[in-house]
């Protein structure tokens, strides 16, 4: 073999060995960083348990930097920020902390849209911040999502229906609209409903009932035997009958009352079935194992 050929072979071997060393070094560095990342998460967990949430956040962020593929670190970051928020305190700094936590949870959902903890945490924080429009939009987004499983879509619609029921109930059951009279001859109380002095309140309640009934029906569509869905449909139909009475429409009131009774029957059946299952589960848990 000529000298030039020998030199070429030697150079090639040296380059291959150098490349191998670089690969091994990079791989070893990756392993080391993953170990260091895990250690940082352990420190974050310790600080979290001891209530040192700022320190826990710092450790969590260091873990994420050391190992960007670590799937646990982002949740640690979100949780530690969340725990620094103080519910009920409306100072700019505290509100900013809640909004920072919301962004951290949204980062998790961007990678895993089905993460239930992140979804519920954001809903909680919007509620705590009294950002009702954002909360409703957040829940509505899940309810309307074709990628969300039916049972969870039903839950979302139930939450929306509950809010609309509360909207109407607050108006119909106020002292200005709910009139209770007692017959002195038999001491029997009679309840009647009259329109609010402010027409906007009546219109608001009517809109809420219409919207709530649609949401309850959607919840039933996605989860036909959901007791809560039927319960809110029942209560919203009762609200509809009150509003019809306020509006001087006895025929509509009679129709809504009839629908209310049908829905109430179904709600009662589902409640009884749920209670029966609960009692059966309790009996099986109390029974000694066979064999």
Rosetta blueprint (number, residue, H / E / L):
1 X L
2 X L
3 X H
4 X H
5 X H
6 X H
7 X H
8 X H
9 X H
10 X H
11 X H
12 X H
13 X H
14 X H
15 X H
16 X H
17 X H
18 X H
19 X H
20 X H
21 X H
22 X H
23 X H
24 X H
25 X H
26 X H
27 X H
28 X H
29 X H
30 X H
31 X H
32 X H
33 X H
34 X H
35 X H
36 X H
37 X H
38 X H
39 X H
40 X H
41 X H
42 X H
43 X H
44 X H
45 X H
46 X H
47 X H
48 X H
49 X H
50 X L
51 X L
52 X L
53 X H
54 X H
55 X H
56 X H
57 X H
58 X H
59 X H
60 X H
61 X H
62 X H
63 X H
64 X H
65 X H
66 X H
67 X L
68 X L
69 X L
70 X L
71 X L
72 X L
73 X H
74 X H
75 X H
76 X H
77 X H
78 X H
79 X H
80 X H
81 X H
82 X H
83 X L
84 X L
85 X L
86 X L
87 X L
88 X L
89 X L
90 X L
91 X L
92 X H
93 X H
94 X H
95 X H
96 X H
97 X H
98 X H
99 X H
100 X H
101 X H
102 X H
103 X H
104 X H
105 X H
106 X H
107 X H
108 X H
109 X H
110 X H
111 X H
112 X L
113 X L
114 X L
115 X L
116 X H
117 X H
118 X H
119 X H
120 X H
121 X H
122 X H
123 X H
124 X H
125 X H
126 X H
127 X H
128 X H
129 X L
130 X L
131 X L
132 X H
133 X H
134 X H
135 X H
136 X H
137 X H
138 X H
139 X H
140 X H
141 X H
142 X H
143 X H
144 X L
145 X L
146 X L
147 X L
148 X L
149 X L
150 X H
151 X H
152 X H
153 X H
154 X H
155 X H
156 X H
157 X H
158 X H
159 X H
160 X H
161 X H
162 X H
163 X H
164 X H
165 X H
166 X H
167 X H
168 X H
169 X H
170 X H
171 X H
172 X H
173 X L
174 X L
175 X L
176 X L
177 X L
178 X E
179 X E
180 X E
181 X E
182 X E
183 X E
184 X L
185 X L
186 X L
187 X L
188 X E
189 X E
190 X E
191 X E
192 X E
193 X E
194 X L
195 X L
196 X L
197 X L
198 X L
199 X H
200 X H
201 X H
202 X H
203 X H
204 X H
205 X H
206 X H
207 X H
208 X H
209 X H
210 X H
211 X H
212 X H
213 X H
214 X H
215 X H
216 X H
217 X H
218 X H
219 X H
220 X H
221 X H
222 X H
223 X L
224 X L
225 X L
226 X L
227 X H
228 X H
229 X H
230 X H
231 X H
232 X H
233 X H
234 X H
235 X H
236 X H
237 X H
238 X H
239 X H
240 X H
241 X H
242 X H
243 X H
244 X H
245 X H
246 X H
247 X L
248 X L
249 X L
250 X H
251 X H
252 X H
253 X H
254 X H
255 X H
256 X H
257 X H
258 X H
259 X H
260 X H
261 X H
262 X H
263 X H
264 X H
265 X H
266 X H
267 X H
268 X H
269 X H
270 X H
271 X H
272 X H
273 X H
274 X H
275 X H
276 X H
277 X H
278 X H
279 X H
280 X H
281 X H
282 X H
283 X H
284 X H
285 X H
286 X H
287 X L
288 X L
289 X L
290 X L
291 X L
